[in-house]
């Protein structure tokens, strides 16, 4: 057998890049290498199972995390409420009623400050005197308010359980403060039906629109009205809210309110 018959000089097999044909084993090897070089595609069932497991795991994690967060928030909120509400409300000296009561009407509930002789001060914007009002006393007894009086600029209301105007009532206010600046009030705690407040460190300037009353800045909002008290548990001042601000009720304004003839409240 000559070299011309096979058109080549050597009898060794040609390399793969020198011939067009491939042996079946070579083709199988190429396909095997391609198969191992790519990650096999996931089947539809496997994809669905994977997605389902992920969703279930996410729901399980949320079902544990969310209630825990809500519980922790609720406990923190309950502790905050307990701090502001578990306060021993002092009594007015020589009075049978507590310092504060709750006045309730169509606008909701608000603090009423006792000034003795069945008279209670509330912020005017916290009540509707055109509708019936009730006072809830310390004993839990609820009494409908039969009479009321309003000061000249209609910022505070005096709720009265009787129509009697006792001249002796005004004499009990000889300790009532008559401050010229909020600094004179800093040592006195402020009490409403929720607890005790104090004056803030930065106070507002006096507004010319209210020359008698002093604007106040408290460390927490008062509930419509609140009482300044001294160490002997005497009421020495009244604070009230009006037009998104807190004010000190001047002594002259309080005495004028006490002197006002009571009006009949709606029944």
C-alpha positions, 0 to 999 in steps of 0.5 A, a space after each residue: 500500500 503506497 502513500 499515493 493511495 491514501 493521499 498522505 505520507 504518514 499512516 497516523 490518524 489525522 487530528 480533529 482540526 484537520 478533518 471534517 468527520 468526527 468519531 461518535 465517541 468524540 461527539 459524545 465527549 463534546 456533548 458531555 462537556 457542554 452539559 457539565 459546563 452549564 447548570 441544569 435548568 430547574 423544572 416547573 415543579 421544582 421552581 413552584 416548590 422552591 417559591 412555596 417554601 420561600 413564601 411559607 418561611 417568610 410568613 413564619 418569620 413575620 408571624 413571629 416578628 410582628 406580634 413580638 413588635 406589637 407586644 413590645 410597643 403595647 407594653 411600652 405604651 402601657 408603661 408610659 400611660 401608667 407613668 402619667 396616670 398613676 399620680 396621687 391627686 391632692 385635695 384642696 385644703 379644707 375641702 371635701 372634694 378632690 382638686 380635679 374632676 372630669 367635665 363631660 359634654 358633646 366635645 368629650 371629657 376635660 379637666 375641671 379644677 375645683 375652687 371650692 363651694 361646688 364651683 369648677 373651672 374649665 377651659 371654654 374651648 373644651 366644653 359646649 355650654 349650649 349643650 348639657 354638661 356633667 361632672 364626674 367626681 372622685 366617688 364616681 358620682 356623675 352630676 349634671 351641671 345646673 349653672 355656669 358663669 363665663 369670664 369677659 373674654 370667654 376663655 374660661 367657664 365656671 361650672 356651678 352646682 349651686 347658684 349661691 355666690 358666697 363672698 367668703 369664697 373669694 377670701 380663700 384666694 389670698 394665697 392666689 399668685 399674681 405673677 408678673 412673669 412665668 419665672 415666678 411660677 417655676 417652683 409650683 407643680 401643675 395638676 390636671 386629671 392625668 397627673 403632674 406637669 411643670 413649666 418648661 425652661 423656655 417661656 413665651 413673651 407676654 402677648 399684648 392681646 391678653 395683658 392680664 394673662 401670662 402665656 405659659 410653656 409646660 413640659 407636657 400638654 395640660 388637659 384643658 385646665 390645671 391647678 398650680 399648687 403649693 407645698 401645703 396643697 393650696 390652689 395658688 393658680 389656674 392654667 387653661 388652654 385657649 387658641 392652641 396656647 396655655 395661659 395663667 388665669 390672673 387673680 382679677 379675672 378669677 375674682 370677676 368670674 366668681 362675681 358673675 351671676 350664674 346662668 342656667 345650664 341646658 338640661 
